[in-house]
């Protein structure tokens, strides 16, 4: 075997890399267990513990040290369906943005066009900007639409005579800016909220932002936090020298009121100690932790966590820094500083016209430190001196010294006020703070009066800093709101149940696979099992290194991968058995088995990988996790199944160890199969046609039960203390909502899934609360003594549902096309692509039809939703997987010398029969695993696993009885490779 040393090196290197990636998870779990033990069930105490060590080193590798926060960012995180928490989709109000850009015109046709565009956007895939321009054209008005946007503020960007295309470009650019700014604002708010491992991303091509907040349990606070309007403000500031005496007074007040224990050093406890001595001590390294420093910390509670803004001056004396920054604190200490500042005795000594605000984020050179600024509110209402609505434009650029700066322009009103403000600030050498959401983004010093409204903001900025600040400044001019249009809440109880179900199914699934492989393939099965176990380790390691989120469908993907991981080994072992049956030695049989099985292995796995790729680009949330796991699993399965097992076999052969690929009972299984598939094909065509017609009839007559993510509305998972009457629940809810309510048993008899379309078009907090009130009202009427609790909830707006359905349709069509193209390129004959397409469409229709036929009959949910689409695409991938193996054998047989003496039908029969054992064994292995998922995987993925289970069975049937026979009929029974065209076809 060539390259054996390289493969060994890769196995060792990948193993070390995976162990390293997973080690962060082990470390953070240990820290969190310590926090749980310390808190004894007190969640606030547990969070405080974790906050306190966020910046502490918890993982020391010698060559690298990681704080808890850094290790947490590297761990394999759990998704909401496993950990509990909140998942929301925020939609930026582009219609509001358009109105603001046009300065809220009163024109009837403008407003009618925008209203119509908003209505159509709920069911259209076009952007709101495109729809608005189309609707305005349809009004027949002769006034150019660009006229409304050619305002004084937009003068440099759009003119009254500009074309619709130019206007579309302008509006789309402004919409993109608003989305980017909303993303930045939401990211900052979430970081302040203190959620562990949050995930926030812009959904490309839309005006939506996806947010995952694992572990949160205060949904109302999250909704308020995320949906609050951002307000940009400018404030005058105090100088550090003005504020330090106040901080010193606060420190003394805290020292006295907290009753610090006395120490042996009287000087250290003297509350009249001079401030310059205190500054000198605070300027020392806090990490020295000598006894004097410890005593000083005890006597100075505020300055122990808030370091004053000082520097080393002349004669090595500490002095106060100029500027508005009055102190800094480590991220883990900011909560403690806030608690000190909010104490009644401290608030009483802080002037009413002084506010202390934190910086938006740490600087690059101090990644764990936030700065505290002294803000000077103005006027009787203690407000800002200027608001962001006067800004007409802002952009990031470079000055003459090639330093990143921000250029800012204001309207005439803003320019007048800005001139006064900057003149006053320059005279007192003060700074002006730029504040958004009560967070300081920048506090640049003012060097001179600025007239004309054009300003340049410079500082120790990075390019990313200037981009962020420019976006923030533009947000003041274009205020727009973000509202929650989709929401899913998973309670910790349901999350723990999902973990238990996932772990149980994974353990049982892997045991079944391991037992079957040994029972069927003898010592070769043991080698395959080693590869399966290593493969699972590699999957987890790669997912951790990619910072992937492990979801319940992701666990299902791992369990499924364990079943398919043996596919490569089955192909190899069946070829080894063929070579041994031909009289070859075990060494030669192993070499030839790997050689001849490789094309089929690659073709079959690549087609499945392509399906995973489609799922990855079109899926969201848990489906994205499933797609990631599927693709990673295919790559690691190929590596372990082909290379690792070969290394083990070579090691065994070098030591003359006996290698067996079967037991006596399994040695002849399907080995001499000689079924006449081509001869019987027409009868099987009729069976398939009848079943497909029945499925189509049910689809068009009965239809489907659509999940909430495809129809919109709200879904709740409810648990009662005792089983309840389903019809009684449905009747009470119908009465409460005055609409038909969908009520289904969800797992146990006391657990229900309820879906309502009441207020489907309303996504406000008020609508959410009204739906929840009516839900509880209806549920309580069933039986007052039978208490209920809401385990999870999901809200999907109609525009989201429409978009999800469209994406699912596109994903399915694209998957079929990409598979067909791959097969065409690989086999160079359209008949192969057509045969595979016929088989995959056949499988998809039957799975869809069975979901329609069995819905309401079987005791579990058969909703058509995102999970179902993922299952359908997975079925298509595995169906083509089996089909390609047969096609590969046909191609191989066509290239043999004796192919000229056979007709095409005989070759197809031989190909199907010789690969029959592989097809059946692989399918059985996957069916075993899917049956485990179906039974033990939990109610959340029961429909998902059921779809794949029946899909694999139907796919195995189509691969054997439809795909290759269809190729035969499409080629008119002729040998269309090397065989003579005059060869006689097989009699039907």
Secondary structure, DSSP 4 states (H G I P E B T S, - for coil): -TTHHHHHHHHHHHHHHHHHHHHHHHHHHHHHHHHHHHHTT-HHHHHHHHHHTTTSEEEE-SS-EEEHHHHHHHS-EEPHHHH-EEEEEEEE-HHHHHHHHTT----HHHHHHHHHHHHHHTT-SS-HHHHHHHHHHHTT--S-THHHH--STTTTT--TT--HHHHHHHHHHHHHHHHHHHHHHHHHHHHHHT-TT-EEEEETTTTEEEEEEET---HHHHHHHHHSPP-EEEEEE--HHHHHHHHHHHHHHHHHHTTPPP-S-HHHH-TT--HHHHHHHHTS-GGG--HHHHHHHHH-HHHHHSEE-EEE-GGG-EEEPSSSEEEEEEGGGHHHHHHHHTSHHHHTTS-TT-EEEEBSS--TTSTTEEEEEEEE-BTTTTB-SEEGGGEEEEEEEE-TTS-EEEEEEE-HHHHHHHHHHHHHHHHTT-EEEEEETTEEEEEEE--S---TTEEEE-SS--HHHHHHHHHHHHHHHS---EEEEEEEEE-HHHHHHHHHHHHHHHHHHHHHHHHHHHHHHTHHHHHHHHHHHHHHHHHHHHHHHTTPEE-HHHHHHHHHHHHHHHHHHHHHHHHHHHHHHTT--HHHHHHHHHHHHHHHHHHHHHHHHHHHHHHHHH--THHHHHHHHHHHHHHHHHIIIIIIHHHHHHHHHHTT----S--TTTTTTTTT----TTTTHHHHHHHHHHHHHHHHHHHHHT---B-HHHH-EEEEEEEESS---HHHHHHHHHHHHTS--EEEE-SSTTEEEEEE-TTTT--SHHHHHHHHHHHHHHHHTT-TTS-EEEEEEEEE-HHHHHHHHHHHHHHHHHHHHHHHHHHHHHH--HHHHHHHHHHHHHHHHHHHHHHHHHTTTSSS---BSHHHHHHHHHHHHHHHHHHHHHHHHHHHHHTSGGGGGS-HHHHHHHHHHHTHHHHHHHHHHHHHHHHHHHHHS-GGGHHHHHHHHHHHHHHHHHIIIIIHHHHHHHTTT---SSS-TTPPPPP-
